[in-house]
Amino acid sequence: MNFIECHEEPIHIPGHVQSFGYLIGVCSVSETINFCSENISEIFDISSAEALLGKKISDFPGIFNLLSESEIYSSVSEYTKRENETYFDKICIDQKKYHFSLFRNGFNIFLEFEKVIDNPNKRITNKYDNFYIIDNDQGIWDQLLNTLSNIINYDRMMVYKFMDDGSGKVISEINNGVLESYSGLHYPEHDIPRQARELYLKKRKRIFSNAYAEPVPIISKIDSPINLTYASARAMSPIHGQYVKNSGASSSFSISIIIDDKLWGLVTCQNKEAKHIDLEDRVQAGIFTVLASNAYASFKSKKDLEYRLDLDVKLSFLKAEFLKYNTLFESLASNKRELRNLPKADGFAVISDADKITDGVVPSYETIQKIVDWAYDNTSDNIFISSSFLKDYGTELGLDSSAAGVIIYFVERSKNEILIWFRKEFDEHINWAGNPEKKIEVLSLNGIDRKTVSPRTSFQVFTENIIGSSKRWSSKSDIAVKSIRDLILGTSHKQYIMIKKLNDQLKKVNEELDSFSYTISHDLGTPLTVMKLNAQMLLKSLVNADEKDKKKIQSIIGEIDNMAEMMQNVLQLSRAKHSEILLEKIETESTIEKITENAKMTYNTPHSTVVIKECPEVLADRTMLHQVFLNIINNAIKYSSGNEKPFIEIEGSDNGDYIIYRIKDNGIGIPETEKHKMFKIFNRMDNAKKFKGNGVGLSIVHRIMNRLGGNVDYESTNEGTCFILTFQKPKFAEI
């Protein structure tokens, strides 16, 4: 008797479709009909499904004439070069409306039909713009489910996140009480095996209308199985069908959550009674899921950027501290607490030959030495990370709970220089939806009895106690340790060849940071453009809609424009750090006048009074100088625009060694309590929230002025703000 693992089940070639769907398969070369679903005669006037096989659609005038009326069907050959791209239309057959879908997979053109379901009670949410103003990931997924509940409304609707090991967790749920709640529960990897996850990447919306309905066979004149990967009506596997029934449901619907081209998770919905959702509603649910996914990706990118910028500040401080000492060991010992905290560890140890220093909660020196000896014998990489070190090696090394998780970094193997970070054992309880252990049973597939993993019959909460592990080291912990590695290499007294190697590494790091900024400004630009086009098309279609609904669509477009502007500003911030500069003597008056006039038009404040006094020459880079004055003057005019008589004064003066420019306004001012975050990226004052902006401009100014050898500062009261720009004088230039 053969045994079938979950990941071996051929779910893409079930040989059946669900009863709501009708299918015709046409050879893209000969244009003859290769296969069709047995129920196709229910909608077309033919004697039987078999009558279609081997013939062309044009041989059946009734079918051919109906399809010819469709905008997407003029010739099958048109679609032979567009693999897996689906085209949609509606057609009327015997006075009944059907959704008509067409796509190619391999050498076959697929023609799918399903009845249109009119839903007069359908409500379109007015909260779709909220995805991009929510400042936490949980809120994004909660909002998504609230939005989808107005469209598809299943008894149990969940956001399911995949873990690194393939298992998953329900991180958000809406439940009307008909089915039990699964919120917070974990699911083992074999619940959604590898080949199912691969299909979710390809076909991103999957509906199982009725787990109790008999599937409809596909009849074919070709020997090979029909690949139904992209067919909406593809029948589910018997194992999955039983799984749905065991969960108390009769119907399910899933939408893939794709982040960075990877399957991050699923929106998975279940209904106690059989339920079919119209194709248009399924597509709309998919669009909102993409919007939420993009909002989450943007949110994570913002947080990652903030983390990297904060890490850079801490590393700059450590670099200065390191350079105070003559030896690496002294540098590490004097900054042990800061080094422990960077990857958020409970304990930290530095080993250098016979010397050892520790900080926080660590094992005994004897145990630390055992760990060092183990690392030399069992690791080849310079960095080793484990969250289950106690579980895996506790008995062998005599570990206690202080070493449940470790990060080991070999500074220099030949000199016995090692850093070790420790995390304590974490008393973790995982609540599974039923016992996660695999159970084997005999299942009959195509008349052959085979052993396979049994779908769980119970989803009652099963609690597993996890022992011998720490909290998982995150990707940020890995980044922190690698940054410490780079810091050590950068401040160590090494030979020329090592310094050269380090410079190459630092160059690579800078390129990665640049790439990160370009990813935000470029790669995210495409989905933003698609979203904006869809929103604009939706706005055009609402000709007779309520004005309130139109304004909400317009707000989506506005928020998309704001995101695009933010990404462009982040790119400028990166350029301000890495672009080459050419210092030269520059006259500023014409630049200031031009920026001022443009700013008054931009913020629609022609009544603003701008007084430009002395404008002495400065030593600067021409492009960067323009960027500095652009941001400062724009802010002055923008934030004073609410004043009855907006007034801005710009004056430069010679201060001996430097040229000082003061840009003074009578705007909203900067609260004393918020001055500490003035030049931090993405930070905006509470009193500035009513003005458009994203908190990047002053970060750009701060970075540019540092590169120009100058400075930016400010003075502020509740009656206005004065920004102070300090430039080098031209006579001190080394040209």
C-alpha positions in Angstrom: 0.0 0.0 0.0 1.5 3.4 -1.1 2.0 6.2 1.4 1.2 9.8 0.3 2.7 12.7 2.2 0.6 15.9 2.3 3.1 17.7 0.1 2.9 14.9 -2.5 -0.8 15.1 -3.2 -1.3 16.3 -6.8 -3.9 19.0 -6.0 -3.4 20.9 -9.2 -4.8 18.0 -11.3 -7.9 16.8 -9.5 -9.7 15.8 -12.7 -12.8 17.6 -11.6 -14.3 21.0 -11.2 -16.8 22.3 -8.5 -20.4 22.2 -9.5 -20.7 26.0 -9.8 -18.2 26.1 -12.7 -18.3 25.1 -16.3 -15.2 24.6 -18.3 -14.1 24.2 -22.0 -10.4 23.6 -22.9 -9.2 24.4 -26.4 -5.9 23.5 -28.0 -4.0 26.7 -28.8 -2.4 25.2 -31.9 -5.2 23.3 -33.6 -8.1 25.3 -31.9 -10.0 22.0 -31.3 -11.7 21.3 -28.0 -9.5 19.0 -25.9 -11.6 18.7 -22.8 -14.7 20.1 -21.0 -16.6 19.6 -17.8 -19.4 17.1 -17.9 -21.9 19.7 -16.9 -21.2 22.0 -19.9 -24.4 20.8 -21.6 -26.4 22.5 -18.8 -25.7 25.9 -20.2 -25.2 25.3 -24.0 -27.6 23.6 -26.3 -25.6 20.5 -27.1 -26.6 16.8 -26.9 -23.8 15.9 -24.5 -20.4 17.1 -23.3 -18.7 14.4 -25.4 -20.1 16.0 -28.5 -17.6 18.9 -28.1 -14.4 16.8 -28.0 -12.2 17.0 -31.0 -14.2 19.7 -32.7 -13.8 23.4 -33.0 -16.0 25.9 -31.3 -17.0 27.3 -34.7 -18.6 23.9 -35.4 -21.2 24.8 -32.9 -22.9 28.0 -34.0 -24.9 28.4 -30.8 -21.8 28.4 -28.7 -19.7 30.3 -31.2 -22.3 33.1 -31.7 -22.6 33.6 -27.9 -18.9 33.8 -27.4 -18.4 36.1 -30.4 -20.6 38.7 -28.5 -18.0 38.8 -25.8 -15.5 41.7 -25.9 -12.6 39.3 -24.9 -13.4 36.5 -27.3 -12.8 37.3 -31.0 -10.2 34.6 -31.7 -8.6 31.9 -29.5 -5.2 32.5 -31.2 -5.1 36.1 -29.7 -4.4 34.6 -26.3 -1.7 32.1 -27.1 1.1 34.4 -26.0 -0.5 35.5 -22.7 0.1 32.6 -20.4 -1.9 32.6 -17.2 -3.2 36.1 -17.7 -7.0 36.0 -17.2 -9.5 38.1 -19.1 -13.1 38.6 -17.8 -16.4 39.5 -19.3 -20.1 38.8 -18.9 -22.3 37.0 -21.4 -26.0 36.1 -21.5 -26.9 32.5 -22.2 -30.5 31.6 -22.5 -31.4 34.9 -20.7 -29.1 34.1 -17.8 -26.0 36.1 -17.0 -22.7 34.3 -16.7 -19.2 35.4 -15.9 -16.9 34.4 -18.7 -13.1 34.0 -18.0 -10.4 33.2 -20.5 -6.7 32.3 -20.0 -4.0 30.1 -21.4 -2.0 27.5 -19.5 0.5 25.5 -21.5 -1.0 24.5 -24.9 -4.5 24.8 -23.7 -6.9 27.8 -23.7 -9.3 27.7 -20.8 -12.8 29.0 -21.1 -14.6 29.2 -17.7 -18.2 30.1 -17.0 -20.1 30.6 -13.7 -23.5 32.2 -13.0 -23.7 35.8 -12.0 -25.1 36.2 -8.5 -26.9 39.5 -8.1 -26.7 40.8 -4.5 -28.9 43.8 -3.9 -27.8 44.0 -0.2 -24.1 44.2 -1.0 -22.4 47.2 0.7 -19.1 48.8 -0.3 -17.1 49.9 2.6 -16.2 53.6 3.0 -13.1 52.8 5.0 -10.8 51.6 2.2 -8.5 54.7 2.6 -7.8 53.8 6.3 -5.1 51.2 5.4 -2.5 53.9 4.8 -3.2 55.9 7.9 -3.1 53.0 10.4 0.2 53.1 12.2 0.4 49.5 13.4 0.3 46.1 11.6 -2.5 44.6 13.7 -4.7 47.5 12.8 -4.2 47.0 9.1 -5.3 43.3 9.2 -8.3 44.2 11.5 -9.4 46.9 9.1 -9.0 44.5 6.2 -11.4 41.9 7.8 -13.9 44.7 8.6 -13.7 45.8 5.0 -14.2 42.3 3.6 -17.1 41.5 5.9 -19.1 44.1 4.0 -18.4 42.3 0.7 -18.4 38.5 1.4 -19.5 38.2 5.1 -18.6 34.6 6.1 -19.3 33.2 9.6 -15.6 33.0 10.5 -13.1 35.4 8.7 -9.4 35.2 9.7 -6.0 36.6 8.7 -3.5 33.7 8.9 0.2 34.4 9.0 2.8 31.8 8.0 5.8 31.3 10.3 9.4 30.5 9.2 8.8 26.8 9.6 5.7 26.7 7.5 3.3 26.6 10.4 0.8 29.4 10.8 -1.1 31.5 13.3 -4.5 33.3 13.3 -3.5 36.9 14.0 -6.9 38.6 13.4 -10.5 37.3 13.3 -14.1 38.4 12.8 -16.6 35.9 14.0 -20.4 36.1 14.2 -20.6 33.3 16.8 -22.0 30.6 14.4 -18.5 28.9 14.3 -16.1 28.8 17.2 -13.3 31.3 17.4 -9.8 30.4 16.2 -8.2 33.7 17.2 -4.6 33.3 18.3 -4.4 29.6 17.5 -1.5 28.0 15.7 -1.7 25.5 12.8 1.0 22.9 11.9 2.9 23.1 8.6 1.1 20.0 7.2 -2.3 21.8 7.4 -1.3 23.9 4.4 1.5 21.8 2.8 4.2 23.0 0.5 2.5 22.4 -2.8 -0.7 24.2 -1.5 1.4 27.2 -0.6 3.0 27.2 -4.1 -0.5 27.2 -5.6 -1.6 30.1 -3.4 1.3 32.1 -5.0 0.0 31.3 -8.4 -3.8 31.4 -7.9 -4.4 34.0 -5.3 -8.2 33.5 -4.7 -9.7 30.1 -4.0 -13.3 29.3 -3.2 -14.7 26.0 -2.0 -18.5 26.7 -2.3 -19.8 23.4 -0.9 -17.7 20.7 0.7 -20.6 18.3 0.6 -21.4 18.8 -3.2 -20.2 16.2 -5.6 -17.5 17.5 -8.0 -18.1 17.4 -11.7 -15.7 15.2 -13.8 -13.7 16.6 -16.7 -13.9 14.5 -19.9 -10.9 14.7 -22.2 -9.6 13.4 -25.4 -6.0 13.7 -24.3 -4.1 11.3 -22.0 -2.2 13.6 -19.7 -4.0 15.1 -16.7 -5.4 18.6 -17.0 -3.5 21.2 -15.1 -6.2 23.3 -13.3 -3.9 25.5 -11.3 -5.4 28.7 -12.6 -9.0 27.5 -12.9 -11.4 29.3 -10.5 -13.6 26.2 -10.2 -10.8 23.7 -9.6 -12.1 20.9 -7.4 -10.6 20.6 -3.9 -8.7 17.5 -2.8 -10.7 14.9 -0.7 -8.3 15.5 2.2 -9.0 19.2 2.2 -12.7 18.6 1.8 -12.7 16.5 4.9 -10.6 19.0 6.7 -13.2 21.7 6.1 -16.0 19.5 7.2 -14.1 18.6 10.4 -13.8 22.3 11.2 -17.6 22.6 11.3 -17.8 24.4 8.0 -19.3 23.6 4.6 -17.7 26.4 2.6 -14.4 28.3 2.5 -12.8 31.1 0.6 -9.1 32.1 0.7 -7.1 35.1 -0.6 -3.3 35.1 -0.7 -1.4 37.8 1.2 1.8 38.5 -0.9 4.6 40.5 0.7 7.8 41.0 -1.3 6.7 38.4 -3.8 6.4 35.8 -1.0 3.4 34.1 0.5 3.2 36.0 3.8 -0.2 34.6 4.8 -3.9 34.2 3.9 -7.2 35.7 4.4 -9.2 32.5 5.1 -13.0 32.5 5.5 -15.3 29.7 6.5 -19.1 29.4 6.6 -21.2 26.8 8.4 -23.6 26.5 5.5 -22.7 26.1 1.9 -22.0 29.5 0.3 -20.9 30.7 -3.1 -19.5 34.2 -3.7 -20.0 36.0 -7.0 -16.8 36.3 -9.0 -16.9 40.2 -9.0 -17.1 40.1 -5.2 -14.2 37.7 -5.0 -12.1 40.0 -7.3 -13.0 43.0 -5.2 -12.0 41.2 -2.0 -8.7 40.4 -3.7 -8.2 44.1 -4.5 -8.7 45.2 -0.9 -6.3 42.4 0.2 -3.7 43.8 -2.1 -4.3 47.3 -0.8 -3.8 46.0 2.8 -0.7 44.0 1.8 0.9 47.1 0.2 0.0 49.2 3.2 1.6 46.6 5.5 4.7 46.4 3.3 5.0 50.2 3.4 4.5 50.2 7.2 7.3 47.6 7.6 9.6 49.5 5.3 9.1 52.6 7.3 9.8 50.8 10.6 12.9 49.1 9.1 14.2 52.4 7.9 13.6 54.0 11.3 15.4 51.1 12.9 18.4 51.4 10.6 18.7 55.1 11.2 18.5 54.7 14.9 21.1 51.9 14.8 23.4 54.2 12.8 23.2 56.8 15.6 24.1 54.2 18.2 26.9 52.8 16.2 28.3 56.2 15.6 28.4 56.7 19.4 30.1 53.3 19.9 32.6 54.1 17.2 33.7 57.2 19.0 33.9 55.3 22.2 35.9 52.5 20.7 38.6 54.9 19.4 39.3 56.0 22.9 41.0 52.8 23.8 44.3 51.2 22.7 43.0 47.6 22.4 39.9 45.9 21.1 39.3 44.1 24.4 39.3 47.4 26.3 36.8 48.9 23.8 34.5 46.0 24.2 34.8 45.8 28.0 34.0 49.5 28.4 30.9 49.3 26.2 29.6 45.9 27.2 26.1 47.1 28.2 25.5 49.0 25.0 26.8 45.9 23.0 24.4 43.6 25.0 21.4 45.8 24.3 21.9 46.3 20.6 20.5 42.8 19.7 18.3 42.9 22.8 20.1 40.1 24.8 19.8 39.2 28.4 23.5 38.5 28.8 26.8 39.2 27.0 30.3 37.8 27.2 33.6 38.9 25.6 36.3 36.2 25.4 39.9 37.1 24.4 42.5 34.5 25.1 42.5 34.1 28.9 40.4 37.2 29.5 36.6 37.1 30.0 34.2 39.9 30.8 30.4 39.6 31.1 27.3 41.7 31.5 23.8 40.8 32.4 22.5 37.2 33.0 25.1 34.7 31.8 26.2 31.1 32.6 29.3 30.4 34.7 32.7 31.0 33.2 33.2 27.2 33.1 30.0 26.8 31.0 31.0 29.7 28.8 34.3 28.0 28.0 32.4 24.8 27.1 30.3 26.8 24.7 33.4 28.3 23.2 35.0 24.9 22.7 31.8 23.6 21.1 31.7 26.5 18.7 35.2 25.9 17.5 34.4 22.3 16.8 30.9 22.6 15.4 30.7 25.9 13.5 32.4 27.2 10.4 30.6 30.5 9.9 31.8 33.6 11.8 28.2 34.1 13.2 26.1 31.4 14.7 22.5 32.0 15.8 20.2 29.7 17.8 17.0 30.2 19.7 16.9 26.6 20.9 20.5 26.1 22.1 19.4 24.8 25.5 17.0 22.3 23.9 19.6 21.1 21.4 22.8 21.0 23.4 21.8 21.5 27.1 22.6 18.0 28.2 25.8 17.8 26.2 27.2 21.1 27.6 25.5 21.2 31.0 23.7 24.4 30.2 21.2 26.2 32.4 18.2 28.5 31.6 20.5 31.5 31.0 21.8 30.0 27.7 18.6 29.0 26.1 19.4 31.1 23.1 22.8 32.3 21.8 24.5 34.4 19.2 28.2 33.5 18.8 30.5 35.9 16.8 34.1 35.0 16.0 36.0 38.2 15.9 39.3 36.4 15.2 39.4 32.6 15.4 43.2 32.4 15.5 43.3 34.8 18.5 40.4 33.2 20.4 38.4 36.5 20.2 34.7 35.7 20.6 31.6 37.6 21.5 28.5 35.7 22.8 25.0 37.1 23.4 22.7 35.1 25.6 18.9 34.9 26.0 17.1 33.3 28.9 14.7 30.4 28.6 11.3 31.6 27.6 8.3 29.8 29.1 6.2 29.6 26.0 2.9 28.0 25.5 1.6 27.5 22.0 -2.2 27.0 21.5 -2.8 24.8 18.5 -6.1 24.4 16.8 -6.3 20.6 17.7 -3.4 18.2 18.2 -0.7 19.1 15.7 0.7 15.5 15.5 0.2 13.8 12.2 -2.2 10.8 12.1 -2.1 8.3 9.3 -5.2 6.7 7.8 -6.2 4.8 4.6 -7.8 6.9 1.9 -9.2 5.6 -1.4 -8.0 7.8 -4.4 -9.2 6.7 -7.8 -10.0 3.3 -6.5 -6.6 2.7 -5.0 -6.2 2.5 -1.2 -3.3 4.7 0.0 -2.0 5.7 3.4 -2.0 9.4 3.9 -2.1 12.0 6.7 -5.6 12.2 8.2 -7.3 15.5 8.5 -7.8 16.4 12.1 -11.2 15.5 13.5 -11.0 18.0 16.4 -10.0 21.6 16.5 -10.3 22.0 20.2 -7.5 24.0 21.7 -4.4 21.9 22.3 -1.7 23.6 24.4 1.9 22.7 23.9 4.6 23.8 26.4 7.8 24.8 24.6 10.9 24.2 26.8 14.6 24.7 26.2 14.2 27.8 23.9 14.5 31.5 24.2 12.5 34.2 22.4 13.4 34.1 18.8 16.3 36.2 17.6 14.7 38.5 15.0 16.2 39.8 11.7 17.0 43.0 13.6 19.1 41.1 16.1 21.0 39.6 13.1 21.5 43.1 11.6 22.7 44.5 15.0 25.3 41.8 15.4 26.6 42.2 11.8 26.7 46.0 12.4 28.8 45.4 15.5 31.1 43.1 13.4 31.5 45.9 10.9 32.2 48.4 13.7 34.9 46.2 15.2 36.5 45.7 11.8 36.4 49.4 11.2 38.1 50.4 14.5 40.6 47.6 14.8 44.3 48.2 14.1 44.8 45.8 11.2 47.2 45.5 8.3 46.5 47.3 5.1 44.9 44.3 3.4 42.4 44.0 6.2 41.6 47.7 6.0 41.0 47.4 2.3 38.7 44.4 2.8 36.8 46.4 5.4 36.4 49.3 3.0 34.9 46.9 0.5 32.5 45.6 3.1 31.4 49.1 4.1 30.9 50.0 0.5 28.6 47.0 0.1 26.7 48.0 3.2 26.2 51.5 1.8 25.1 50.1 -1.5 22.5 47.9 0.4 21.2 51.0 2.2 21.0 52.9 -1.1 19.2 49.9 -2.6 16.8 50.0 0.3 15.9 53.6 -0.4 15.6 52.9 -4.1 13.3 50.0 -3.3 11.0 52.3 -1.4 11.0 54.9 -4.1 11.0 52.6 -7.2 9.7 49.1 -6.5 6.8 50.4 -4.4 6.0 52.9 -7.2 4.4 50.3 -9.4 1.7 49.1 -7.0 1.0 52.7 -6.0 0.5 53.6 -9.7 -1.8 50.6 -10.1 -3.8 51.6 -7.0 -4.1 55.2 -8.2 -5.3 54.1 -11.7 -7.8 51.8 -10.2 -9.1 54.5 -7.8 -9.3 57.0 -10.7 -11.2 54.5 -12.8 -13.5 53.8 -9.9 -14.1 57.5 -9.5 -14.9 57.9 -13.2 -17.4 55.1 -13.0 -19.3 56.7 -10.1 -21.0 59.3 -12.4 -24.3 59.3 -10.5 -22.9 58.4 -7.1 -23.3 60.4 -3.9 -20.8 63.3 -3.6 -19.6 62.0 -0.3 -18.6 58.7 -1.9 -16.7 60.6 -4.6 -14.8 62.5 -2.0 -13.7 59.3 -0.3 -12.3 58.0 -3.6 -10.5 61.3 -4.0 -9.1 60.9 -0.6 -7.6 57.5 -1.6 -5.9 59.3 -4.6 -4.6 62.0 -2.3 -3.1 59.5 0.1 -1.4 57.6 -2.7 0.1 60.9 -3.9 1.3 61.5 -0.3 3.0 58.1 -0.2 4.7 58.8 -3.6 6.0 62.1 -2.3 7.3 60.4 0.9 9.2 57.8 -1.1 10.7 60.6 -3.3 11.8 62.4 -0.1 13.4 59.2 1.3 15.4 58.9 -2.0 16.5 62.5 -1.7 17.6 61.7 1.9 19.8 58.9 0.6 21.3 61.1 -2.1 22.0 63.7 0.5 24.2 61.2 2.3 26.0 59.6 -0.6 26.0 61.9 -3.6 29.3 63.5 -4.6 29.6 67.2 -3.7 31.4 70.0 -5.5 32.1 73.0 -3.2 32.1 76.4 -5.0 31.4 80.0 -4.4 27.6 80.6 -4.9 25.5 83.7 -5.0 22.2 82.9 -3.3 19.9 85.8 -3.9 18.4 84.7 -7.2 17.9 81.1 -5.9 16.1 82.4 -2.8 13.9 84.7 -4.8 12.9 82.0 -7.2 12.1 79.5 -4.4 10.1 82.1 -2.5 7.9 82.9 -5.5 7.3 79.2 -6.3 6.5 78.5 -2.6 3.8 81.2 -2.5 2.2 79.7 -5.5 2.5 76.1 -4.2 0.8 76.9 -0.9 -1.6 79.5 -2.4 -0.5 82.3 -0.2 0.0 85.3 -2.5 -0.7 87.6 0.5 2.5 86.3 2.4 5.0 89.1 2.9 8.6 87.9 2.3 11.4 90.3 3.0 14.8 89.3 1.6 17.7 91.3 3.0 21.4 90.8 2.5 22.4 87.6 0.7 26.2 87.1 1.0 27.9 84.4 -1.1 28.5 81.0 0.5 30.7 78.0 -0.1 28.4 75.0 -1.0 27.4 72.5 -3.6 24.9 74.1 -6.0 22.3 71.3 -6.0 22.5 70.7 -2.3 22.2 74.4 -1.5 19.0 74.6 -3.5 17.6 71.7 -1.6 18.4 73.3 1.7 16.7 76.6 0.9 13.8 74.9 -0.8 12.9 72.9 2.4 13.4 75.7 4.9 11.6 78.4 2.9 8.7 76.1 1.9 8.3 75.3 5.6 8.3 79.0 6.6 5.6 79.9 4.0 3.5 76.8 4.7 3.4 77.0 8.5 2.8 80.8 8.5 0.0 80.5 5.9 -2.6 80.3 8.7 -1.6 83.6 10.1 -3.8 86.6 9.2 -0.7 88.4 8.0 2.0 85.9 7.1 5.5 87.3 7.3 8.8 85.8 6.4 12.2 87.4 6.7 15.4 86.1 5.1 18.8 87.6 6.0 22.4 86.5 5.6 25.3 87.9 7.5 29.1 87.6 7.8 30.1 86.1 11.1 33.9 86.1 10.6 34.6 82.5 9.9 31.2 81.6 8.6 28.1 82.9 6.8 24.9 82.8 8.8 21.5 82.8 7.2 18.4 83.4 9.3 14.9 82.4 7.9 12.3 83.8 10.3 8.5 83.3 10.1 5.5 84.1 12.3 4.0 80.6 11.9 2.9 78.0 14.4 6.2 77.6 16.2 7.7 74.4 17.7 6.6 73.2 21.1 9.4 73.0 23.6 8.4 69.4 24.4 9.0 68.3 20.8 12.3 70.0 20.0 14.3 66.7 20.5 12.8 65.1 17.4 13.0 68.1 15.0 15.5 66.5 12.6 14.4 62.9 12.9 13.0 61.3 9.8 9.2 60.8 9.7 8.6 62.9 12.8 6.2 65.7 12.7 5.1 68.1 15.4 1.6 67.6 16.9 0.6 71.2 15.9 1.7 70.6 12.3 -0.6 67.6 11.6 -3.2 69.8 9.8 -0.5 70.8 7.2 0.5 68.5 4.4 3.9 66.8 4.9 5.7 63.6 5.9 8.5 64.7 8.2 11.5 64.1 5.8 12.5 67.6 4.7 14.3 68.7 7.8 16.2 65.4 7.9 17.4 66.2 4.4 18.5 69.7 5.5 20.3 68.4 8.5 22.2 65.7 6.5 23.2 68.2 3.7 24.4 70.9 6.1 26.7 68.4 7.9 28.1 67.3 4.5 28.7 70.9 3.5 30.7 71.5 6.7 28.0 73.7 8.2 25.1 73.4 10.6 21.4 73.9 11.0 19.7 75.1 14.2 16.6 77.0 15.1 15.0 79.2 17.7 11.2 79.1 18.3 8.4 80.5 20.4 4.6 80.3 20.0 4.9 83.4 17.8 7.1 81.7 15.1 10.3 80.0 14.2 13.7 81.1 13.0 16.0 78.6 11.3 19.7 79.3 11.4 21.9 78.0 8.6 25.7 78.2 9.0 27.8 77.9 5.8 31.5 78.0 5.2 32.8 81.3 3.8 34.2 81.1 0.2 37.6 82.5 1.2 38.3 79.4 3.3 37.7 77.0 0.5 40.5 74.7 -0.6 39.8 74.9 -4.3 
